[in-house]
């Protein structure tokens, strides 16, 4: 493990968690958007909730375990990265509002599949992970600073 790997790993986690918070904020901001895009039939669709998936950089666990069993040199992972941003396939929420311009013949408006509670929980989780990685980054920085003082 290199001297700056701890800082690089924490930095990648900070970037990933910041991106996750941005996506959750985008979902919350669009929870009332009924005309987000045109579908294949040329009709307007509501906003669809976005879901972020992240993955580990470097070796996966099964490769890591295989090397450990073989008593070979173990190379640790190098942080995390955003794997993909997908749309949530859950159905839209029908809300009865016959006065809305997007209401169908029965008076229902299809609203986005965004649940504000889920989004706030996701944002809190990403925020706490961000704070934990700031602490880890500061610890790595402190270790490097103390190692520089050894040579004095």
C-alpha positions, 0 to 999 in steps of 0.5 A: 500500500502506497503512502497516499493510498489512504488519501486517494481512497477517501477522496474517491469516497468523498466524490461518490458520496457527493454525487449520491447527495446530488442525485437525491437532491435532484429526485426531491426537486423533481417530485412534482414534475409531471412532464419530464420527457417524451416516451416512445408513443410521443406522450409526456411521462413524469420524472422517474426517480434515479438510483445510484450504484457504486462499485469498488475500484481495484480487486473484487472480494473473490480475487482478494480471497483467492490471493489470500489463500494462495499466500500471494501478495495482496493488493488492496482496493483503490476506493470506490467509483460510481458504477451507474445511474439507473431509473427506478422501474416502480410505477408512477403514483396516480393522484386524483386531481381532475383540474390538473392539465395532465389529468387523464379522462378519469381525472388522475394525474400520474405523479413521479415515483419519488418518495421524499422519505426514501430520498431524505434517508438516502441523503442522510446516509450519503452525508454521514458516509461523507463525514466519515470519509472526511474523518478518515482523510484527516486521520491519513493526513495526520499520520503523514504529518507525524511521519514527516516529524520523525526525520527531525 
